Amino acid sequence: MRFSSIFSSIALASTVFASSAVLAQENITFWFTDDDPNYIKRISELVDEFEKKNPDITVEFVTTSYTQSREQLALQLSVGEGPDLAKFADSSLVKYVLDLRPYMKDPDGYAALHGGSLEFLRDGDHPNMIGGYVASQTLNLPFVNVTLFEQAGIPIPKQGSTLAEIIDASVKVAEATGVDIPFTMDRSGHRFSGPAYSYGARYLAADGSFVFPDEAAKTYIKDLYHWTQTGAFPKEMWGAAGGNRYKNMGDEFINANVVTYFAGNWMVNPFQNKIKDAFNWTVLDAPCGPGGCIPMPGTTYIAGFNRTKHPEAVAKLIEFLGSEPVQREIAEKYIIIPGANVKNINYQLDDENAKKAMTVFANNAANVTPEIRAFYKAKGANVVYDTIVQRMSQLIVGEMTLDETFARMASDVAKGNEELKKQ
């Protein structure tokens, strides 16, 4: 297996194809990204195992950051380039996904294992398509540093708390303990959106077009902006990066610099491995508001693309990685909610903080509404996500007023709707 970064992968592409002719092997490229380095390492080991079983196939395993993958993958696929398969979260890329069913050894068995989750990688014209598999299902909720709350003598917000109540409690804890950051969330439109729906915001019109910001979203934005001005949500957290670039705040939480951090269940395993016994932590239920107590769902995929020249090799690798034994191991060891129908998952959690956190995530899954699932599955959702990150950041650093921010967001979404009609 060739192991490289995304940039060396692009630079070495011509070398890879040239060598394939000499070795008479099938060479495929697999882009992979995750916040858990141990998970990345295990996938690379599984790729090695696959190559040993299939000596005629060479896999270039390319590790990327989420930002690199998001910025490069769509661009390369749009011009018929890029990897043969990849892990990604952008549902708009489904249009580039290849139907692997004709190339699989046991497509019916594979489809039975993965069930309804395969719908995420299908379009209306191919109802039986197998494009790959759902690598993980996620929910976004607030992580809190329990030890800091205890030191401050402030009660941890209970189920039913609003975002304002959670942030108010976090500010009190920060003031009592001297911690720099009362509240933060990843610089991500996806992370922003759960509380927006709890405020009552809706992103989809009846005709399926995107609408943003409505009055509820404006109220939420006004509150977030206010919190950046007071220091409850330090403006540096979102203002330090440019454009619509993603920024993860997990290290700040690991280093005990944050009281409350809005992220998702994919951080449970990194937190138990890196925080260890430095402090106690847990997860709160979704913040409540006029729209309900709504956690934002998410999905990541591993799929093959129609630009590949080696569909049989891609199908073999995906059939291997998507098998029940591999899916069970990955789920149990790296604390993942898989798309596959793996029964009686026994999460390998010795850490009590992690156990409690996963219980909260599981209990909140039922609060995901049909409206938010419809938005999440809609093609082109980045139209909304991108304007959230870019325009919120400009607002936070003082480049635009609130009214200008609302106008630019609405304009961005209107332009996005027009572009989507052309596709």
LOLO-139787 format. One line per 10 residues: number of its first residue (from 1); their letters; for each residue y, z, x of C-alpha. Coordinates in steps of 0.001 Angstrom, whole numbers, plus 524288, in hexadecimal, padded with zeros to 5 digits. Layout:
BEGIN
NUM> A> Y,Z,X  ...
END
This chain:
BEGIN
1> MRFSSIFSSI> 80000,80000,80000  80D8F,7FCC6,80490  816CE,80845,801E0  82552,8054D,8020C  8328F,8075B,7FBF2  8388C,7FE07,7F235  8416E,7F7E7,7FC6B  836C4,7F57C,80664  82E8B,7EFDC,7FB63  838D3,7E5A2,7F86A
11> ALASTVFASS> 83A9E,7E269,806C9  82C1D,7E14B,80958  828C4,7D90A,7FD82  827C9,7CC61,80526  81F2D,7D2EB,80F50  81610,7D816,804DC  81443,7CADA,7FE88  81258,7C428,80B9D  807E4,7CDCC,80FB8  800C2,7CC60,802BC
21> AVLAQENITF> 7FD68,7BE64,805ED  7F75B,7C274,812C3  7EFA9,7CDEC,80D52  7EBA3,7C6CE,800D1  7EED9,7D318,7F943  7F69F,7D5D2,7ED18  80306,7DD1F,7F0B4  80A4A,7E44E,7E601  81648,7ED13,7E651  81735,7F9CC,7DEAC
31> WFTDDDPNYI> 82464,80090,7DD2F  82363,80F0F,7DA1D  82D96,81988,7D7BC  82CD8,827E2,7D3EB  83417,834AA,7D626  82783,83B52,7DACB  82410,837A7,7E8E8  81654,83D11,7E75E  813E2,8340B,7DBDF  818AA,82876,7E3DA
41> KRISELVDEF> 80F8D,82C45,7EEE8  803D8,82D30,7E5BF  80689,81FD4,7DFD1  806F8,81A18,7ED8A  7F9BF,82067,7F04A  7F43D,81AC0,7E3BE  7F91B,80D5E,7E7E4  7F1BA,80F45,7F4B8  7E567,81293,7ED08  7E74D,80660,7E4D2
51> EKKNPDITVE> 7E898,7FDD6,7F0EE  7DBFC,8034D,7F695  7D4E5,7FF9C,7EA0E  7DB99,7F252,7E9D8  7DC7A,7EDA8,7F802  7E179,7E056,7F3A0  7EDF6,7E685,7EE25  7F933,7EBEE,7F648  80382,7F41E,7EF86  8110F,7F5EA,7F51A
61> FVTTSYTQSR> 814AC,80346,7EFA7  82378,8041C,7EF28  82A3B,8111D,7ECBE  83789,8103B,7E673  84190,81990,7E100  84408,818DA,7D275  8517D,81325,7D52A  84C46,808A7,7DE5F  841CF,804B5,7D4BC  84B32,80463,7C94B
71> EQLALQLSVG> 85523,7FC2C,7D0A4  84BA4,7F2CC,7D73D  8400F,7F108,7CE2D  846C3,7EA71,7C2AA  84EC2,7E1D9,7CBB3  842F8,7DCED,7D33E  83A4B,7DAF8,7C757  84504,7D322,7C0B2  84415,7C8D6,7CB6B  8353C,7C8CF,7CC42
81> EGPDLAKFAD> 8345A,7D1CB,7D7FA  83154,7E02C,7DA1A  82477,7E7B3,7DA5A  817BC,7E43A,7D3CA  81787,7F160,7CCFB  82049,7FD3E,7CC88  82328,80A5C,7C67D  82F92,809BC,7BE49  8367E,80FF4,7B2C6  83EFF,804DF,7ADAE
91> SSLVKYVLDL> 838FA,7FF73,7A12B  84123,7F310,7A260  837F4,7EEE5,7AD67  82CA2,7ED8B,7A3CE  8307B,7DF3B,7A23D  82BB7,7DCFF,7B049  81EA0,7E3E7,7AE37  8122C,7DBF0,7AF52  806F3,7DCD7,7A5AB  7FBDB,7E1C9,7AE38
101> RPYMKDPDGY> 7F187,7E1CC,7A389  7EB7D,7D49B,7A7A8  7E9E7,7D981,7B5A6  7E415,7E6F7,7B2FF  7D5CE,7EAAE,7B461  7D5B1,7F343,7A81B  7E236,7F0EE,7A073  7DD0A,7F6BF,793C6  7D8F5,80366,79A63  7E609,80417,7A14D
111> AALHGGSLEF> 7ED3A,801C6,7946B  7E550,80C6F,78DC4  7E8F4,81627,79875  7F782,81323,79803  7F87A,8113B,78959  805BF,8103C,782E8  80D33,81272,78F8F  80A7B,80430,79314  81430,80069,78865  81F3F,8040A,7919D
121> LRDGDHPNMI> 81B53,7F8A0,79A5D  819CC,7EE8A,78F8E  822E0,7E55C,78885  82135,7E04A,77AB5  81AB3,7D3A1,77F04  80F46,7DA38,7861C  809B9,7E543,77DB8  7FD8A,7E70E,7862D  8043E,7E5EF,79350  800B3,7EF38,79E69
131> GGYVASQTLN> 80C04,7EF61,7A7F1  80868,7FBAD,7AF5A  80984,809BC,7AABD  812F3,814A2,7A78C  8134A,81CB4,7B3FC  81A30,82853,7ADE9  82092,82D2F,7A18B  82C36,83620,7A341  835BE,83EED,79C2D  8431F,8437C,7A0C9
141> LPFVNVTLFE> 8463B,85200,79F8C  84E92,85C3B,7A6A5  8488D,86363,7B240  84E4F,870DF,7B4CF  84DED,87A1E,7C06E  84853,88647,7B9F7  84AE7,88EE4,7C5C3  85977,88BE2,7C54A  859F8,88F56,7B6D0  85312,89C2A,7B9B0
151> QAGIPIPKQG> 85C35,89F3E,7C4FF  867F7,89C9E,7BC5D  86295,8A478,7B0F3  864CB,898EB,7A7C8  85A83,895E0,79D53  853E0,888AF,79EBE  857E9,87FC2,79372  84DE4,87FDC,78890  847E3,874F6,78099  85245,86F66,77795
161> STLAEIIDAS> 85D67,870B0,7815E  86784,865EB,7821D  86B0A,85F38,78ECF  8781E,8664E,78E77  8712F,87376,78D7C  86811,86FF8,798C5  87376,86BC5,7A161  87B80,877B9,79DAE  87048,8809C,7A1CC  86E94,878DA,7AE5E
171> VKVAEATGVD> 87CFD,87A83,7B1BD  87BEF,88934,7AFFC  8700E,88982,7B8E7  876EF,88177,7C352  882E4,88A3D,7C2DD  87A71,8966C,7C439  871E4,89149,7CF4E  87B2E,88875,7D6D8  872EB,87C41,7D4E8  87ACB,86FB5,7D650
181> IPFTMDRSGH> 8757A,8678A,7CB0C  87405,86D68,7BD65  86EA9,860F7,7B72F  86B1A,8533F,7BB50  862DB,847A6,7B779  85E1C,83BB9,7BEDB  86800,830AE,7BF62  86071,8291A,7B53B  86335,82377,7A7DF  8557A,82756,7A3F0
191> RFSGPAYSYG> 857C6,8359A,7A76F  864C8,83552,7A021  85E8D,8306B,79397  85616,83B87,78E67  861BC,8448E,78C04  8694C,838EE,786A1  85F10,83762,77BF2  85F5E,84606,77975  86E0A,844A0,7774B  86A88,83A81,76CF2
201> ARYLAADGSF> 86D0B,82E19,774BC  86558,821C3,771D8  86471,8162E,77B0C  85E38,80BE1,77231  8640E,804FC,76668  85BD5,800FA,75AB0  85B12,7F315,75FF1  85589,7F7C5,76CEA  861F9,7F5C3,774C7  8675B,8009E,77D56
211> VFPDEAAKTY> 872D2,808FA,778CC  879C6,81252,781EF  88144,81B13,78191  88143,81FA6,7736B  8890D,82B99,76F2F  87E2C,8352B,772B0  87CDC,82F35,78047  88B97,83035,78210  88B0F,83EB6,77ED1  88050,840A1,788E7
221> IKDLYHWTQT> 887C9,838F1,7932F  893FD,840FF,79097  88C1E,84D7C,79297  885D5,848A9,79F38  89321,84472,7A448  898BD,851CB,7A0EA  88DC1,85863,7A85F  89080,85011,7B45D  89EA3,85465,7B3AC  89B37,862DA,7B2E1
231> GAFPKEMWGA> 890F9,86216,7BDAD  885A3,8654E,7B49F  88040,857BE,7B7C8  8864A,854DB,7C524  88BFB,8472E,7C561  88659,844AB,7D2F5  878D4,8442B,7CCE6  87BB1,83710,7C650  887E9,832A9,7CD4E  881C6,831D5,7DAE4
241> AGGNRYKNMG> 87A2E,82543,7D84E  87FA6,81816,7D456  87D3C,80E8D,7C935  87152,81168,7C0E9  86943,8168B,7CC4B  85F45,82117,7C954  86055,82E3C,7D044  8561D,8390D,7CFCE  85AEF,84732,7D055  84DA2,84D92,7D25C
251> DEFINANVVT> 85013,85219,7E041  85BCE,85A11,7DBC6  85308,8614B,7D23D  84858,86336,7DC7E  8528C,86914,7E5AE  856BE,872BB,7DAFB  8645F,86CBD,7DA37  8631D,869B4,7CBA7  86183,872C8,7C007  85D71,86856,7B61D
261> YFAGNWMVNP> 858BA,85AA3,7B974  855F9,85064,7AF13  84A56,8483A,7B389  83C65,845AB,7AF08  82E2E,8498D,7B03B  82C11,840B3,7BC18  8334F,84B25,7C3EB  82997,85607,7C0B4  82036,852B8,7CBBB  82AAF,850D4,7D648
271> FQNKIKDAFN> 830F1,85D91,7D201  8245A,86575,7D2D5  82190,85FB0,7E042  82F32,8615C,7E5EC  8348E,86D90,7DF53  827DD,87529,7E084  82B8D,8839C,7DF32  839E2,88239,7E322  83E16,884E2,7D50D  838ED,88469,7C72D
281> WTVLDAPCGP> 83C46,878E3,7BE92  838E3,8738D,7B14A  83CA3,8691E,7A757  84490,86AF1,79AF2  84212,86464,78DFC  84A66,85876,78AF8  85892,85BF2,787CF  85B8D,85B87,7794C  866BB,855AB,771AA  86A14,84E59,7652B
291> GGCIPMPGTT> 85FFE,843EE,7688A  854EB,84D7C,76B1C  84E86,85326,77759  84ABD,84674,77DD8  8446B,84438,78B28  8460B,836A1,790D9  838D4,83017,792FD  835F3,82730,79E64  82B39,81E78,7A36B  827C0,818CC,7B093
301> YIAGFNRTKH> 81EB2,80D2E,7B229  81607,80707,7BC59  814AA,7F8AA,7B939  811F3,7EB65,7BF23  81C0C,7E088,7BEC0  81AE1,7D258,7BB02  82057,7CDDC,7C814  813C8,7D1D0,7CF0D  80B21,7C769,7D524  7FF9C,7D0D8,7D511
311> PEAVAKLIEF> 7FD8E,7D59A,7C706  7EF48,7D90D,7C96E  7F2DE,7E218,7D4B8  7FDC3,7E877,7CCE3  7F4A3,7EA7A,7C157  7EA5E,7F0B3,7CA26  7F42E,7FA59,7CFDF  7F9D9,7FE01,7C2A3  7EC46,7FF6C,7BCB6  7E8E2,8089F,7C7F0
321> LGSEPVQREI> 7F562,810BC,7C75C  7F4E8,81105,7B880  7E6CB,815AB,7B7E5  7E385,822AA,7B178  7DFBA,829EC,7BE09  7EC37,825D5,7C50F  7F4CC,82888,7B93C  7EEB4,835F7,7B794  7F07F,83975,7C5DE  7FEA7,834F2,7C60F
331> AEKYIIIPGA> 801DC,83C14,7B96A  7FB6B,848E2,7BD5D  7FFE8,84940,7CB70  80DE0,84461,7C9B7  81079,84A44,7BC53  81281,83D88,7B51C  8113C,83A32,7A6BC  809E9,82D38,7A79D  809EE,821EA,79E23  7FB1C,82145,79F24
341> NVKNINYQLD> 7F2FC,828DF,7954E  7EDE4,832C1,79F2C  7E74F,83DF5,79815  7E85B,84C6C,79B91  7F1D6,84B02,7A6E5  7F0F0,856F4,7AF99  7FDF9,85797,7B697  7FC5E,85D77,7C429  806EE,867B7,7C2C5  8061E,874AE,7C9CE
351> DENAKKAMTV> 814CA,87696,7C8B1  81854,87E5B,7BC74  825D6,8782A,7BC09  81FCB,86AA4,7BB82  815EB,86EAF,7B116  82096,87403,7A844  828FD,86800,7AA8B  81E34,85E8D,7A699  81BC5,86694,79A4B  82A04,864F1,79677
361> FANNAANVTP> 82975,85655,798F9  81D1E,85521,790C9  8232A,85CE8,785A4  82F4B,8543D,7856D  8280B,8474D,78498  827A1,847F8,775BC  8368A,84858,7752A  8380A,83A4D,779CC  83D72,832EF,76E13  839D6,82534,7697C
371> EIRAFYKAKG> 84804,82124,76BDC  847DD,824DA,77A20  83A7C,81EA5,77C31  83F8F,8121D,77620  84AF8,81214,77F8F  8425A,81518,78B25  83944,809B4,787FB  8447E,80042,7857A  845D5,7F56A,78F7D  8526F,7F63F,79738
381> ANVVYDTIVQ> 854D4,804EB,795F0  85B50,804AE,7A35A  866FE,7FEA4,79C7A  869C5,80C65,7976F  86499,81415,7A30B  86CC7,80C8D,7ACE0  87995,80DFA,7A5B3  8770F,81C98,7A411  87583,81EBD,7B2A8  8804D,815A7,7B739
391> RMSQLIVGEM> 88AB8,81927,7AD40  887A8,827B2,7ACE7  888F4,82810,7BBAC  89612,8211B,7BAF9  89A95,82AB4,7B0A2  8960D,83670,7B86B  89D2B,83277,7C4E3  8A9AD,82F4B,7BD98  8A980,82075,7BDEE  8A9FD,81F72,7AF07
401> TLDETFARMA> 8AE6A,8278F,7A370  8A541,82B3A,79864  8AA84,82089,78F96  8A951,8166F,79A6D  89B79,81B0C,79D07  8978B,81975,78ED1  89D94,80BDC,78E52  896DD,8074F,79ACB  889C0,80CA6,7965F  88ACF,8058C,78963
411> SDVAKGNEEL> 88EEC,7F913,7905F  8839B,7FA16,799FF  879C9,7FBCC,78F08  87F8A,7F088,78718  87E6D,7E795,792EB  8708C,7EC57,79548  86CCB,7E92E,78746  87206,7DB67,788E3  86A5B,7D96E,7957D  85DE6,7DE6D,78F36
421> KKQ> 85F5B,7D48A,78421  85EBE,7C99A,78E3E  851C8,7CE46,793DE
END
